[in-house]
Amino acid sequence: MKIAILGTGNLGYSIAMGILSQDNFNLKNLYLTKRNVDSLKKWDKLPNVKISTDNKKAVRFSDVIILAVQPKQLQGVLEEIKPQLNLKRHTVISVVTGRKINEIESIIGNEISIIRSMPNTAISVGQSMTCLSANEKGKENIEIAKSIFNSLGKTMCIEERLMQAATVICASGIAFWMRLIRASTQGAVQLGFDAEEAQELSMQTALGAASLLLKSGNHPEEEIDKVTTPNGCTIEGLNEMEHQGLSSSLIKGVKASFEKINQI
């Protein structure tokens, strides 16, 4: 597979790291573009990786184009690469926050395969939850996008109308969960652990909780019931968290994030 990532900032960088970390990925070449490539110089020595400031050149030598530029840069980049796009050959995958498929179609046309994707930064360690939606032409090539992002975590195909919500739950959600882990770490420090021990305890416990749900398919409350005994310390802690508004605060935060993304 020949891939170009246009705009190798934080998310583009994470996608590239994820792709390069997969031994079973059939990668023939990976073009990484950026206006200032100084931060990418070390990658230039890797097999099959090419660093460039030339988006048009990257498109010419690739089959899959991943757009990872800033939202305000998207129109200019699309107009720049439009003459290089081949209707039969190219699949365009956009990870640009808040930019709809019809906006991309209005510039490059609806005969190009266009897939809108929203991964999160866990893609750099192969654990992203990536949501995908496509235009009619893109649905023919959706398996290409799934093959890329399934090798970097898990994918879910959704209606585009849900993409803003998916961005909040999956992309912003990384920060939400990081804050919860940080809070748990602070609590562990207060109980006597040093900071490094506290963070390891919190991280592994969070990973274990998610893994239990993924493997068992159970509802969270089923797993909660297994560790809450009558008059025990777990239910005491859970009830105090709820009295202080844990679930309510999380839901309100998700809603606030959703309202904000719809203003962008």
RODO-2510 file (C-alpha; in nm, 4 decimals, decimal comma):
residues 264
     n   res          X          Y          Z
     1     m     0,0000     0,0000     0,0000
     2     k     0,1265     0,3466    -0,0894
     3     i     0,0160     0,6084     0,1628
     4     a     0,0664     0,9826     0,1932
     5     i    -0,0096     1,1745     0,5122
     6     l    -0,0533     1,5412     0,4292
     7     g     0,0033     1,7517     0,7390
     8     t     0,2094     1,5444     0,9781
     9     g     0,1258     1,7316     1,2976
    10     n     0,0288     1,5597     1,6238
    11     l    -0,2439     1,3361     1,4802
    12     g    -0,0672     1,2749     1,1487
    13     y     0,2482     1,1889     1,3425
    14     s     0,0523     0,9425     1,5581
    15     i    -0,0985     0,7765     1,2499
    16     a     0,2468     0,7440     1,0935
    17     m     0,3900     0,5942     1,4124
    18     g     0,1028     0,3465     1,4249
    19     i     0,1475     0,2417     1,0626
    20     l     0,5233     0,1977     1,0999
    21     s     0,4857    -0,0021     1,4202
    22     q     0,2805    -0,2740     1,2509
    23     d     0,5001    -0,5578     1,1229
    24     n     0,2146    -0,7127     0,9229
    25     f     0,1294    -0,3913     0,7362
    26     n     0,1913    -0,4183     0,3618
    27     l     0,3518    -0,0768     0,3240
    28     k     0,5341     0,0024     0,0010
    29     n     0,5955     0,3676     0,0738
    30     l     0,4836     0,6313     0,3198
    31     y     0,5063     0,9994     0,2289
    32     l     0,4942     1,2458     0,5175
    33     t     0,4456     1,6124     0,4341
    34     k     0,4703     1,9242     0,6457
    35     r     0,5535     2,2874     0,5808
    36     n     0,8474     2,2629     0,8224
    37     v     0,9954     1,9129     0,8075
    38     d     1,2670     1,9627     1,0711
    39     s     1,0734     1,7549     1,3256
    40     l     1,0475     1,4693     1,0726
    41     k     1,4131     1,4508     0,9665
    42     k     1,4896     1,1423     1,1737
    43     w     1,2231     0,9478     0,9832
    44     d     1,3900     1,0090     0,6498
    45     k     1,6341     0,7256     0,7158
    46     l     1,3611     0,4651     0,7611
    47     p     1,2926     0,2231     0,4740
    48     n     0,9986     0,3235     0,2516
    49     v     0,9513     0,6589     0,4309
    50     k     0,9861     0,9829     0,2394
    51     i     0,9716     1,3325     0,3915
    52     s     0,8596     1,6259     0,1788
    53     t     0,7060     1,9716     0,1769
    54     d     0,5521     1,8926    -0,1636
    55     n     0,1932     1,7710    -0,1270
    56     k     0,1484     1,7255    -0,5012
    57     k     0,4494     1,4971    -0,5275
    58     a     0,3277     1,2925    -0,2319
    59     v    -0,0109     1,2455    -0,3995
    60     r     0,1441     1,1417    -0,7311
    61     f     0,3374     0,8610    -0,5654
    62     s     0,0574     0,7368    -0,3383
    63     d    -0,2754     0,5570    -0,3662
    64     v    -0,4221     0,6505    -0,0271
    65     i    -0,4175     1,0156     0,0780
    66     i    -0,4695     1,0889     0,4472
    67     l    -0,5567     1,4536     0,5074
    68     a    -0,4368     1,5507     0,8549
    69     v    -0,4058     1,9275     0,8131
    70     q    -0,5673     2,1951     1,0285
    71     p    -0,9330     2,2690     0,9387
    72     k    -0,8465     2,6173     0,8103
    73     q    -0,5845     2,4664     0,5760
    74     l    -0,8078     2,2002     0,4230
    75     q    -0,9533     2,4001     0,1343
    76     g    -0,6127     2,5225     0,0175
    77     v    -0,4604     2,1744     0,0319
    78     l    -0,7526     2,0200    -0,1581
    79     e    -0,7286     2,2824    -0,4317
    80     e    -0,3529     2,2216    -0,4475
    81     i    -0,3759     1,8434    -0,4934
    82     k    -0,6959     1,8294    -0,7007
    83     p    -0,5107     1,8175    -1,0384
    84     q    -0,3087     1,5185    -0,9146
    85     l    -0,6073     1,3071    -0,8104
    86     n    -0,7014     1,0059    -1,0212
    87     l    -1,0663     0,8950    -1,0028
    88     k    -0,9872     0,5238    -1,0282
    89     r    -0,6673     0,5141    -0,8265
    90     h    -0,6954     0,7448    -0,5280
    91     t    -0,8799     0,7127    -0,1994
    92     v    -0,8924     1,0298     0,0106
    93     i    -0,9252     0,9840     0,3857
    94     s    -0,9855     1,2948     0,5937
    95     v    -0,9119     1,3081     0,9666
    96     v    -0,9774     1,6830     0,9755
    97     t    -1,2003     1,7723     1,2688
    98     g    -1,5409     1,9152     1,1839
    99     r    -1,5067     1,9076     0,8047
   100     k    -1,7894     1,7211     0,6306
   101     i    -1,7662     1,5004     0,3261
   102     n    -1,9783     1,7356     0,1142
   103     e    -1,7294     2,0165     0,1850
   104     i    -1,4517     1,8007     0,0417
   105     e    -1,6709     1,6945    -0,2521
   106     s    -1,7437     2,0583    -0,3352
   107     i    -1,3731     2,1023    -0,4137
   108     i    -1,2536     1,7693    -0,5574
   109     g    -1,5862     1,6268    -0,6786
   110     n    -1,8033     1,3326    -0,5730
   111     e    -1,6434     1,0838    -0,8133
   112     i    -1,3387     1,0516    -0,5898
   113     s    -1,3528     0,7986    -0,3047
   114     i    -1,3789     1,0105     0,0096
   115     i    -1,3784     0,8649     0,3579
   116     r    -1,4107     1,0678     0,6741
   117     s    -1,2242     0,9200     0,9673
   118     m    -1,1917     1,0155     1,3308
   119     p    -0,9167     0,8249     1,5134
   120     n    -0,7627     0,9278     1,8420
   121     t    -0,4031     0,9665     1,9524
   122     a    -0,3951     0,6092     2,0889
   123     i    -0,3412     0,5211     1,7236
   124     s     0,0313     0,5684     1,7896
   125     v     0,0246     0,2557     2,0101
   126     g    -0,2220     0,0592     1,7965
   127     q    -0,5205     0,1151     2,0269
   128     s    -0,7333     0,3780     1,8544
   129     m    -1,1114     0,3676     1,8346
   130     t    -1,1656     0,5025     1,4832
   131     c    -1,5046     0,5918     1,3374
   132     l    -1,5524     0,5945     0,9596
   133     s    -1,8109     0,7300     0,7167
   134     a    -1,7933     0,7651     0,3393
   135     n    -1,9514     0,9161     0,0309
   136     e    -2,1129     0,6828    -0,2233
   137     k    -1,7873     0,6289    -0,4125
   138     g    -1,5959     0,5908    -0,0889
   139     k    -1,8206     0,3059     0,0264
   140     e    -1,6639     0,0965    -0,2500
   141     n    -1,3224     0,1447    -0,0880
   142     i    -1,4216     0,1517     0,2780
   143     e    -1,2313    -0,1730     0,3312
   144     i    -0,9087     0,0127     0,2507
   145     a    -0,9689     0,2522     0,5370
   146     k    -1,0759    -0,0309     0,7662
   147     s    -0,7601    -0,2273     0,6864
   148     i    -0,5458     0,0737     0,7792
   149     f    -0,7244     0,1672     1,0993
   150     n    -0,8048    -0,1894     1,2142
   151     s    -0,4313    -0,2516     1,2176
   152     l    -0,4065     0,0492     1,4497
   153     g    -0,6904    -0,0369     1,6881
   154     k    -1,0594    -0,0869     1,6117
   155     t    -1,2987     0,0731     1,3649
   156     m    -1,6704     0,1395     1,3535
   157     c    -1,8608     0,2522     1,0445
   158     i    -2,1209     0,5136     1,1374
   159     e    -2,3537     0,7623     0,9717
   160     e    -2,1791     1,0911     0,9118
   161     r    -2,4370     1,2776     1,1223
   162     l    -2,2833     1,1035     1,4273
   163     m    -1,9240     1,1997     1,3467
   164     q    -1,9196     1,5099     1,5688
   165     a    -2,0430     1,3020     1,8611
   166     a    -1,7847     1,0339     1,7835
   167     t    -1,5143     1,3003     1,7909
   168     v    -1,6173     1,3966     2,1425
   169     i    -1,6441     1,0391     2,2724
   170     c    -1,3329     0,8967     2,1071
   171     a    -1,0918     1,1821     2,0335
   172     s    -1,1693     1,4241     2,3169
   173     g    -1,2465     1,1158     2,5219
   174     i    -0,8762     1,0322     2,5420
   175     a    -0,8248     1,3528     2,7425
   176     f    -1,1295     1,2785     2,9592
   177     w    -0,9935     0,9358     3,0537
   178     m    -0,6446     1,0778     3,1096
   179     r    -0,7925     1,3210     3,3605
   180     l    -0,9705     1,0369     3,5418
   181     i    -0,6459     0,8400     3,5580
   182     r    -0,4678     1,1475     3,6888
   183     a    -0,7314     1,1948     3,9586
   184     s    -0,7007     0,8302     4,0626
   185     t    -0,3234     0,8725     4,0738
   186     q    -0,3566     1,1765     4,2998
   187     g    -0,5832     0,9788     4,5285
   188     a    -0,3281     0,6970     4,5476
   189     v    -0,0544     0,9445     4,6382
   190     q    -0,2717     1,0806     4,9165
   191     l    -0,3114     0,7254     5,0467
   192     g     0,0651     0,6801     5,0711
   193     f     0,2018     0,5621     4,7348
   194     d     0,4761     0,7539     4,5614
   195     a     0,3830     0,9203     4,2325
   196     e     0,5342     0,6569     4,0020
   197     e     0,3718     0,3685     4,1870
   198     a     0,0399     0,5534     4,2010
   199     q     0,0335     0,6143     3,8277
   200     e     0,1199     0,2533     3,7468
   201     l    -0,1577     0,1305     3,9742
   202     s    -0,4097     0,3670     3,8157
   203     m    -0,3085     0,2954     3,4550
   204     q    -0,3124    -0,0822     3,4883
   205     t    -0,6422    -0,0781     3,6751
   206     a    -0,8023     0,1366     3,4029
   207     l    -0,6656    -0,0994     3,1377
   208     g    -0,7967    -0,3982     3,3312
   209     a    -1,1444    -0,2480     3,3630
   210     a    -1,1687    -0,1796     2,9887
   211     s    -1,0272    -0,5238     2,9059
   212     l    -1,2847    -0,6946     3,1264
   213     l    -1,5686    -0,5266     2,9390
   214     l    -1,4162    -0,5929     2,5965
   215     k    -1,3565    -0,9611     2,6674
   216     s    -1,6760    -1,0384     2,8583
   217     g    -1,9174    -0,8158     2,6657
   218     n    -2,0814    -0,7355     2,9988
   219     h    -2,2468    -0,4104     3,0966
   220     p    -2,0270    -0,2062     3,3345
   221     e    -2,2801    -0,2512     3,6163
   222     e    -2,2390    -0,6306     3,5953
   223     e    -1,8681    -0,5961     3,6642
   224     i    -1,9323    -0,3350     3,9326
   225     d    -2,1665    -0,5779     4,1109
   226     k    -1,8831    -0,8322     4,1309
   227     v    -1,6703    -0,6004     4,3458
   228     t    -1,9365    -0,4304     4,5581
   229     t    -2,0189    -0,6198     4,8761
   230     p    -2,2855    -0,5162     5,1285
   231     n    -2,1593    -0,2400     5,3567
   232     g    -1,8213    -0,2616     5,1801
   233     c    -1,5580    -0,0051     5,0908
   234     t    -1,6270    -0,0133     4,7126
   235     i    -1,9939     0,0840     4,7371
   236     e    -1,9023     0,3448     4,9982
   237     g    -1,6576     0,5033     4,7550
   238     l    -1,8930     0,4780     4,4567
   239     n    -2,1800     0,6378     4,6438
   240     e    -1,9615     0,9257     4,7635
   241     m    -1,8427     0,9856     4,4047
   242     e    -2,2028     0,9933     4,2847
   243     h    -2,3024     1,2295     4,5685
   244     q    -2,0249     1,4597     4,4455
   245     g    -2,1573     1,4382     4,0895
   246     l    -1,9122     1,2031     3,9128
   247     s    -2,1485     1,0642     3,6479
   248     s    -2,3346     1,3932     3,6143
   249     s    -2,0094     1,5859     3,5637
   250     l    -1,8887     1,3431     3,2987
   251     i    -2,2146     1,3625     3,1066
   252     k    -2,2213     1,7419     3,1325
   253     g    -1,8595     1,7547     3,0107
   254     v    -1,9385     1,5386     2,7103
   255     k    -2,2397     1,7582     2,6266
   256     a    -2,0350     2,0780     2,6639
   257     s    -1,7665     1,9384     2,4351
   258     f    -2,0320     1,8393     2,1793
   259     e    -2,1904     2,1845     2,1867
   260     k    -1,8492     2,3440     2,1365
   261     i    -1,7523     2,1253     1,8396
   262     n    -2,0761     2,2180     1,6679
   263     q    -1,9794     2,5849     1,6967
   264     i    -1,6406     2,5304     1,5309
***
